[in-house]
Amino acid sequence: MIDQEKIKEATKLFLEGIGEDINREGLKETPDRVARMCEELFAGFDMNEREILSKRFKVEGKEAVIEKDIPFYSVCEHHLLPFFGKIHIAYIPKGEVVGISKLARTVEVYARRPQIQERLTNEIADAIERELDPEGVMVYIEAEHMCMTMRGVKKPGSKTVTTAVRGAYEQESLRNGFYNIIK
């Protein structure tokens, strides 16, 4: 999906646009490095949440499964600057669960694309709801955005919080229980 040659050419044009000499020793290999970086940062386009969440295990009961403090890094689609933080996911299974690493892998599917935090939160919740059909899903993201901390308003340390609530987690008691666990 990533077109390495276009990224290399765009990087050269960008460097020239900010007044740099693209033949300067420190910049000669920069277009190649940026193209390789893009392969990694935007790898979510080549990942499939259905495949990731397809391996399931039978369980009895309907106790919540909570994976907390999942670190993530993404790129703001508005400024192409990073945002990063932690994601907490809860779901109440209906007889099936996925391996715990699968939730973190699902985060990667969506975080490794140009994003906004609000959509990222909902895409993760929707994927879990669609693929696992649980009683309920809740996703909580707390992130710092470089577009707010290193440019613009310049407020380092400020955090943005977003949540997505589906099904049983619409009940205040379940949401509050989730919040108590992740704090």
C-alpha positions in Angstrom: 0.0 0.0 0.0 2.8 2.4 0.8 4.4 3.9 -2.3 8.0 4.3 -1.3 9.0 6.3 -4.4 6.3 8.9 -3.8 7.2 9.3 -0.2 10.9 9.8 -1.1 10.0 12.4 -3.7 7.7 14.2 -1.3 10.4 14.2 1.4 12.9 15.8 -1.0 10.3 18.5 -2.0 9.5 19.1 1.6 13.1 19.5 2.6 13.7 21.9 -0.3 10.5 23.7 0.6 11.8 24.5 4.1 15.1 25.7 2.6 17.3 22.7 3.1 20.0 21.4 0.7 18.9 17.8 0.0 22.4 16.9 -1.0 23.8 17.9 2.4 25.5 14.9 4.1 23.0 14.5 6.9 20.1 14.6 4.5 21.2 12.4 1.7 19.6 9.3 3.1 16.6 11.0 4.8 14.1 10.3 2.0 14.9 6.6 2.3 14.6 6.7 6.1 11.3 8.6 5.9 9.9 6.0 3.4 10.9 3.1 5.7 9.5 5.0 8.7 6.1 5.4 6.9 6.0 1.6 6.3 6.1 1.2 10.1 4.0 4.1 11.2 1.2 3.3 8.8 1.3 -0.5 8.9 -2.3 -0.6 10.0 -3.4 -0.5 6.4 -1.9 -3.9 5.9 -3.5 -5.4 9.0 -6.9 -7.0 9.4 -8.9 -6.9 12.7 -11.2 -9.7 11.5 -8.2 -12.0 11.1 -6.7 -10.9 14.5 -10.0 -11.4 16.4 -10.9 -14.7 14.7 -9.1 -17.0 17.1 -11.4 -17.5 20.0 -11.7 -19.6 23.1 -14.9 -20.9 24.8 -15.5 -19.6 28.3 -18.3 -19.9 30.8 -19.7 -17.0 32.6 -20.0 -13.4 31.7 -17.3 -11.7 33.7 -15.6 -8.6 32.1 -12.3 -9.0 30.4 -10.2 -5.8 30.8 -6.9 -5.1 29.2 -5.5 -1.8 30.5 -2.5 0.4 29.9 -2.0 -0.6 26.3 0.6 1.9 25.0 0.0 3.2 21.5 1.4 5.7 19.0 -0.5 7.2 16.2 -0.2 10.2 13.7 -2.6 13.0 13.7 -4.2 13.3 10.3 -4.5 17.0 10.6 -0.9 17.9 11.2 1.0 14.6 10.6 2.4 14.9 14.2 2.4 12.0 16.7 -0.1 11.5 19.4 0.4 8.8 22.0 -0.8 7.4 25.3 -2.6 4.5 26.8 -5.7 2.6 25.8 -7.9 0.6 28.2 -10.4 -1.9 26.7 -13.2 -3.9 28.5 -15.7 -6.3 27.1 -18.2 -8.8 28.5 -18.0 -12.0 26.5 -20.9 -14.1 25.4 -19.2 -17.5 25.7 -16.1 -16.7 23.8 -12.9 -14.6 24.4 -9.8 -13.8 22.4 -6.3 -14.1 23.5 -5.2 -11.1 25.5 -2.6 -10.0 22.9 -5.4 -9.8 20.3 -6.8 -6.6 21.9 -3.4 -4.9 21.7 -3.0 -6.1 18.1 -6.5 -4.6 17.3 -5.3 -1.3 18.7 -2.3 -1.4 16.3 -4.6 -2.0 13.3 -6.3 1.4 13.8 -3.5 3.4 15.6 -1.1 2.7 12.7 -3.1 4.9 10.3 -3.4 8.6 10.0 -6.0 9.2 12.8 -8.0 11.4 15.1 -8.4 10.1 18.6 -12.1 10.3 18.5 -12.3 8.0 15.5 -9.6 5.7 16.9 -11.7 5.1 20.0 -14.8 4.2 18.1 -13.0 2.0 15.5 -11.6 -0.2 18.3 -14.9 -0.5 20.1 -16.8 -1.2 16.8 -14.3 -3.9 15.8 -14.6 -5.7 19.1 -18.4 -5.4 19.0 -18.6 -6.5 15.4 -16.2 -9.5 15.7 -16.9 -10.8 19.2 -20.5 -9.8 19.7 -20.0 -9.3 23.4 -22.6 -8.1 25.9 -20.8 -4.8 26.0 -17.6 -3.0 25.1 -15.9 0.0 26.5 -12.7 1.7 25.2 -11.0 4.6 27.1 -8.1 6.5 25.5 -5.9 9.1 27.2 -3.3 10.7 24.9 -0.9 13.6 24.5 -1.0 15.3 21.1 2.2 16.8 19.7 0.1 19.2 17.6 -1.0 20.7 20.9 2.3 20.5 22.8 5.0 21.4 20.4 3.1 23.8 18.1 -0.1 25.8 18.2 -1.3 26.3 21.8 1.9 24.8 23.2 0.5 23.1 26.3 2.9 20.1 27.1 1.5 17.5 29.4 -2.1 18.2 28.5 -4.1 15.0 27.8 -7.1 14.3 25.7 -9.6 11.6 26.9 -12.1 9.8 24.7 -14.4 6.9 25.5 -16.6 4.6 23.5 -19.4 2.7 25.2 -21.4 -0.1 23.7 -24.1 -2.4 25.0 -24.0 -3.3 28.7 -21.4 -0.6 29.4 -24.1 1.9 28.9 -25.1 1.1 32.5 -23.5 3.6 34.8 -22.5 0.9 37.4 -20.5 -1.0 34.8 -18.8 2.1 33.5 -17.9 3.2 37.0 -16.5 -0.3 37.8 -14.3 0.0 34.7 -13.1 3.5 35.6 -12.2 2.2 39.1 -10.1 -0.6 37.7 -8.2 1.5 35.2 -7.4 4.3 37.7 
